Amino acid sequence: MTFLNDLLRPVFDWLQYPLRGLSPFVGVLIWSIPVGVFALWVFGKTSNQDRIAEVKRRIHAGLFEIRLFNDDLRAILRAQWEIFGHVLHYQALALKPMLFILPPLVLVMVQLHMFYGFRGLQPGESALLTVELGRGTIEEGTRPEAVIELPDGLRAETPAVWVPSLSQLNWRIGVEDWGDYELILAIDGARYTKRLMATDEVDRLAPERPPKTFFGQLEWPSEPPLDREGAVTKISIAYPDGTISFLGRRFEWRFAWMVIFFVLTMVVALVLRKPMGVEL
């Protein structure tokens, strides 16, 4: 997973660069078009198009039967049961193409989440920096030695707070100026780095530097993972949730962009299904 993230990170940074100054909605809309076209193309190539068309015709026939014999309860129940079976058949036919669509779609969305799921800090704001240590790496009743080095533009608003029950060190970091910063942490003689971004543009953020596990790196691809053998297992910065406007409403939730992205992608697929000759 480390190699894949190292490969995808610069690609998405390059593709996202022209969209930095645009609103999150415009960026999500632009991304939904090629993703929708790709999903539609894969669906058409990997599904049994003739069988899907036949099942849809049977569903429509069942609906027509219910409308035609709306005074015959037995006919209505029989038609509903047949429609239910056809719907299950349709879902089974759609399962195969989804096996090809979902893996690349997940990778795309994980990368985009680093741009649209959170927003950068602004001067005057502060965020909690949390360092999680592996259980058993610190003797019970002792406090790890920790020093933080901050560049100009950042300040530590609190000293390190040690939470033994969670094996966590916490600082509150204040932002004084815009910038892309690197924090240096010295913990029990070992040095670690963490990126912090203060920006008002849509840029790649790194809310968490994960452990070197598959799912940790899949979820947080913005920074290299931490060594499994080190004392520190996770370093995170509590960025504010991203905001996005849609249909005149402003949503402040880190997953709001995903919902809008799925809606826009489905719209793209529905609009282009006939020009591309794909039966959905």
Secondary structure as UniProt FT lines:
FT   HELIX           2..16
FT   HELIX           17..19
FT   TURN            20..21
FT   HELIX           24..46
FT   HELIX           49..68
FT   TURN            69..71
FT   HELIX           73..116
FT   TURN            123..124
FT   STRAND          126..133
FT   TURN            135..136
FT   TURN            140..141
FT   STRAND          146..149
FT   TURN            152..153
FT   STRAND          154..156
FT   STRAND          161..163
FT   HELIX           164..166
FT   STRAND          168..175
FT   STRAND          179..187
FT   TURN            188..189
FT   STRAND          190..198
FT   STRAND          208..209
FT   HELIX           214..219
FT   TURN            228..229
FT   STRAND          232..237
FT   STRAND          243..246
FT   TURN            247..248
FT   STRAND          249..252
FT   TURN            254..255
FT   HELIX           256..272
FT   TURN            273..277
//
